[in-house]
Amino acid sequence: MNRAIVTESRRKIPSVDKVVCEIGNCDLPRRVIVDVVRHELGLLRAEKKVPNFSGVMSRIRTAIDALQLAKIQPVINGTGIVIHTNFGRAPLGPALIESLTAIGPSYTNLEYDLTSGERGHRATYLEHNLALLCEAEATTVVNNCAAALILILRHFTTKKKEVVISRGELIQIGGGFRIPEILEASGAKLREIGTTNKTSVKDYARALGPDTALILKVHRSNFFMGGFVESPSTEILAKLARTKRIPFVEDLGSGAIVATEELDAMEHEPTPNETLRGGVDLVCFSGDKLLGGPQAGIVAGKRRHIAALKREPFFRALRCDKLILTALQTTVDFYLAGKSSELPVLAMLNTTADELRVRAETLLSQIRDLPLRSSIGEGKGQVGGGSLPRAVIPSVALDLLPDKVSVEDFAAALRRGSPPIIGYVAGGKFKLDLRTIFPRQDAQVLSALRSAAQWN
């Protein structure tokens, strides 16, 4: 009896062709739509009860909508988090996009020497200018900072295996990646020293031995430790490393080039320049955080070490393509030309609360007729991207409370829009922090608010 019911239920499952025809126009490729339909119909066949045709179509449309929303696309960031890892970290400015537009459709001199007419070296111009910017003997670039660290470790631990590192620096970065796991993936053997909150230079000195490959210092850029803490400075560790003739590497992560203490409500973030002046042999940092460029891992320091890294067979697997190198060289040139304030990340961090309040008042005046209670609220911006964890940036937000729908449904409607708009809920209100919304996006925000406030 049950088997007969299941058989009868399965007969209600429509054909793939019928469902695809019913879906109609969709901006996904037909093959993708067919694949989703087949997958969903296959799941239905395993269920005891099959919904009617309308229910089947609703389920399949939901699956297609979810896949469409998974496409990489522009979003409007109303969270107040400037370097948002989930949103692609640093947005690229018009000049960088212009450089990519020029390079993308063309052949390039990526590895061609226009002077000699023969094969050349990749990123010669960029590496020269990066060295100038970082005040380093030499630099090179790979596809992210974790890759840079693995490359360094693989090189220095070829013969000797031990990497000396403080327990207080065995941090976890975004996406669940942990420094100990990165080190072990490189083939290195960890020599943990000190405690979580206190590590002295004597701890380092006692740990050094015949199998020590290098001393590694990892900047705690994504969290802060206070109170009963101790950690030797870069200069002190550099002196020890020189005395023992052991390489000394520091992973800065966030890659600040400007003096962050001169920005609003921020503490000092160490720069590659001052770290190198402190005596490290190599420093590595990200390109898409405080530097404000594309995703990349930058290594700067002693010429002989950089040259050795580039000779590593593994280096080829980590190198950047023409688009990343182009965007990064444009970013570096902006710094060298004294135009770094035009980079979107630094421009957002430099925007004053008064400037944001003027925009908020203009926006507020244009949504007073909507079925929602709106006001200008306080925003608490963050740098994000594992940088400056203590910095809370005074900001301005639109505080919105819809009349027809719940705050959660209102937020969901904005996320499903085109472009999606992401804010956050606090104090029972939906908030859009204007610091991370570009002024050119204000018209899109207004349009989206009109649609979401009246949706039910």
Backbone hydrogen bonds, N-H to C=O, Kabsch-Sander energy under -0.5 kcal/mol:
donor,donor_aa,acceptor,acceptor_aa,energy
5,I,1,M,-2.0
6,V,2,N,-2.5
7,T,3,R,-2.5
8,E,4,A,-2.4
9,S,5,I,-2.4
10,R,6,V,-2.4
11,R,7,T,-1.3
12,K,9,S,-1.4
13,I,10,R,-1.7
19,V,15,S,-1.9
20,V,16,V,-2.7
21,C,17,D,-2.4
22,E,18,K,-1.8
23,I,19,V,-1.9
24,G,20,V,-1.2
32,V,29,P,-0.7
33,I,29,P,-1.9
34,V,30,R,-2.8
35,D,31,R,-1.9
36,V,32,V,-2.2
37,V,33,I,-2.7
38,R,34,V,-2.7
39,H,35,D,-2.2
40,E,36,V,-2.6
41,L,37,V,-2.7
42,G,38,R,-2.2
43,L,39,H,-1.8
44,L,40,E,-1.8
45,R,41,L,-1.7
46,A,42,G,-0.7
46,A,43,L,-0.7
47,E,44,L,-1.7
56,V,52,N,-2.4
57,M,53,F,-2.6
58,S,54,S,-2.1
59,R,55,G,-2.0
60,I,56,V,-2.3
61,R,57,M,-2.8
62,T,58,S,-1.9
63,A,59,R,-1.8
64,I,60,I,-2.4
65,D,61,R,-2.8
66,A,62,T,-2.2
67,L,63,A,-1.8
68,Q,64,I,-2.6
69,L,65,D,-2.4
70,A,66,A,-0.8
70,A,67,L,-0.5
71,K,68,Q,-1.4
76,I,420,P,-2.9
77,N,75,V,-0.6
77,N,436,T,-0.6
78,G,76,I,-0.9
78,G,422,I,-3.0
82,V,80,G,-0.8
82,V,382,Q,-2.6
83,I,383,V,-3.5
84,H,82,V,-1.0
85,T,83,I,-0.8
87,F,84,H,-1.1
88,G,85,T,-1.4
89,R,84,H,-2.8
90,A,288,D,-1.8
97,I,93,G,-2.0
98,E,94,P,-2.5
99,S,95,A,-1.9
100,L,96,L,-2.0
101,T,97,I,-2.4
102,A,98,E,-1.6
103,I,99,S,-1.8
104,G,100,L,-3.2
106,S,103,I,-1.6
112,Y,109,N,-1.2
113,D,118,E,-3.3
114,L,112,Y,-0.8
117,G,113,D,-2.4
118,E,113,D,-0.6
120,G,111,E,-1.9
124,T,121,H,-1.0
127,E,123,A,-2.8
128,H,124,T,-1.9
129,N,125,Y,-2.2
130,L,126,L,-2.8
131,A,127,E,-2.0
132,L,128,H,-1.7
133,L,129,N,-2.5
134,C,130,L,-2.8
135,E,131,A,-0.8
136,A,131,A,-2.4
138,A,301,G,-1.6
140,T,299,V,-2.1
142,V,297,G,-2.8
143,N,318,L,-1.7
148,A,144,N,-1.9
149,L,145,C,-2.3
150,I,146,A,-2.3
151,L,147,A,-2.6
152,I,148,A,-2.2
153,L,149,L,-2.5
154,R,150,I,-2.9
155,H,151,L,-2.0
156,F,152,I,-2.4
157,T,153,L,-1.9
158,T,155,H,-1.0
162,E,211,D,-2.3
163,V,189,K,-2.7
164,V,162,E,-0.5
164,V,214,L,-2.2
165,I,191,R,-1.9
167,R,193,I,-2.6
168,G,195,T,-0.6
169,E,166,S,-1.8
170,L,167,R,-1.2
171,I,169,E,-2.0
173,I,177,F,-3.3
176,G,173,I,-0.9
177,F,174,G,-1.0
179,I,171,I,-3.0
182,I,178,R,-2.1
183,L,179,I,-2.6
184,E,180,P,-2.4
185,A,181,E,-2.1
186,S,182,I,-1.0
186,S,183,L,-0.6
187,G,184,E,-1.5
188,A,183,L,-1.6
189,K,161,K,-2.8
190,L,188,A,-0.5
191,R,163,V,-2.6
192,E,190,L,-0.5
193,I,165,I,-1.8
195,T,198,K,-2.3
199,T,230,E,-2.2
204,Y,200,S,-1.3
205,A,201,V,-2.5
206,R,202,K,-2.5
207,A,203,D,-1.2
208,L,204,Y,-1.1
208,L,205,A,-0.6
212,T,209,G,-1.7
213,A,162,E,-3.4
213,A,211,D,-0.5
214,L,162,E,-1.3
215,I,247,P,-2.5
216,L,164,V,-2.7
217,K,249,V,-2.5
219,H,217,K,-0.6
219,H,251,D,-2.9
221,S,219,H,-2.3
223,F,220,R,-0.5
229,V,227,G,-2.0
230,E,197,N,-2.1
237,L,233,S,-2.1
238,A,234,T,-2.5
239,K,235,E,-1.9
240,L,236,I,-1.8
241,A,237,L,-2.7
242,R,238,A,-2.4
243,T,239,K,-2.1
244,K,240,L,-2.2
245,R,241,A,-0.8
245,R,242,R,-0.6
246,I,241,A,-2.5
249,V,215,I,-2.7
250,E,282,L,-2.2
251,D,217,K,-2.7
252,L,250,E,-0.7
252,L,284,C,-2.5
253,G,284,C,-1.1
254,S,252,L,-2.4
256,A,270,P,-0.5
260,T,258,V,-1.1
262,E,259,A,-1.8
263,L,260,T,-1.6
264,D,349,L,-0.6
266,M,263,L,-1.0
275,T,271,T,-2.0
276,L,272,P,-2.5
277,R,273,N,-2.2
278,G,274,E,-1.3
279,G,276,L,-1.5
280,V,275,T,-1.3
281,D,248,F,-2.6
282,L,248,F,-1.4
283,V,300,A,-2.6
284,C,250,E,-1.9
285,F,298,I,-1.9
286,S,253,G,-2.5
287,G,296,A,-2.2
290,L,254,S,-1.6
291,L,254,S,-0.6
292,G,289,K,-1.1
293,G,287,G,-2.4
297,G,142,V,-2.8
298,I,285,F,-3.0
298,I,296,A,-0.5
299,V,140,T,-2.6
300,A,283,V,-2.7
301,G,138,A,-2.3
302,K,281,D,-2.4
306,I,302,K,-2.3
307,A,303,R,-2.6
308,A,304,R,-1.6
309,L,305,H,-2.4
310,K,306,I,-2.0
311,R,307,A,-0.8
311,R,308,A,-0.5
312,E,308,A,-0.6
312,E,309,L,-1.0
315,F,312,E,-1.4
316,R,312,E,-0.5
316,R,313,P,-0.9
317,A,314,F,-0.7
318,L,314,F,-0.6
318,L,315,F,-1.2
319,R,315,F,-0.7
319,R,316,R,-0.6
325,L,321,D,-2.3
326,T,322,K,-2.0
327,A,323,L,-2.5
328,L,324,I,-2.6
329,Q,325,L,-2.4
330,T,326,T,-2.0
331,T,327,A,-2.0
332,V,328,L,-2.6
333,D,329,Q,-2.1
334,F,330,T,-1.7
335,Y,331,T,-1.5
336,L,332,V,-2.3
337,A,333,D,-1.9
338,G,335,Y,-1.6
339,K,334,F,-3.2
342,E,339,K,-2.1
343,L,340,S,-1.8
347,A,343,L,-2.7
348,M,344,P,-2.6
349,L,345,V,-2.0
350,N,346,L,-1.5
351,T,347,A,-0.8
351,T,348,M,-0.6
356,L,352,T,-1.7
357,R,353,A,-2.2
358,V,354,D,-1.7
359,R,355,E,-1.4
360,A,356,L,-2.4
361,E,357,R,-2.3
362,T,358,V,-1.7
363,L,359,R,-2.5
364,L,360,A,-2.8
365,S,361,E,-1.9
366,Q,362,T,-0.7
366,Q,363,L,-1.1
367,I,364,L,-1.3
370,L,367,I,-1.6
372,L,370,L,-2.6
373,R,401,L,-3.0
374,S,372,L,-0.6
375,S,399,D,-1.8
377,G,375,S,-0.6
377,G,397,A,-3.3
379,G,395,S,-2.0
381,G,393,I,-2.6
382,Q,80,G,-2.0
384,G,387,S,-0.6
387,S,384,G,-0.8
391,A,388,L,-1.3
393,I,381,G,-2.8
393,I,391,A,-0.5
395,S,379,G,-2.3
397,A,377,G,-2.4
398,L,432,L,-2.3
399,D,375,S,-3.0
399,D,397,A,-0.6
400,L,398,L,-0.6
400,L,430,F,-2.9
401,L,373,R,-2.1
403,D,371,P,-3.0
404,K,371,P,-0.7
410,F,406,S,-2.4
411,A,407,V,-2.3
412,A,408,E,-2.2
413,A,409,D,-2.4
414,L,410,F,-1.8
415,R,411,A,-1.9
416,R,412,A,-1.6
417,G,414,L,-0.9
421,I,414,L,-2.1
422,I,76,I,-2.6
423,G,421,I,-0.5
424,Y,431,K,-1.8
426,A,429,K,-2.4
429,K,426,A,-1.6
430,F,400,L,-2.9
431,K,424,Y,-3.4
431,K,429,K,-0.5
432,L,398,L,-1.8
433,D,78,G,-2.9
433,D,431,K,-0.5
434,L,396,V,-2.4
434,L,432,L,-0.5
436,T,433,D,-0.8
437,I,434,L,-1.1
438,F,436,T,-0.6
441,Q,438,F,-2.4
442,D,439,P,-1.6
445,V,441,Q,-2.2
446,L,442,D,-2.4
447,S,443,A,-2.1
448,A,444,Q,-2.4
449,L,445,V,-2.5
450,R,446,L,-1.9
451,S,447,S,-1.8
452,A,448,A,-2.7
453,A,449,L,-2.4
454,Q,450,R,-0.9
455,W,452,A,-0.7
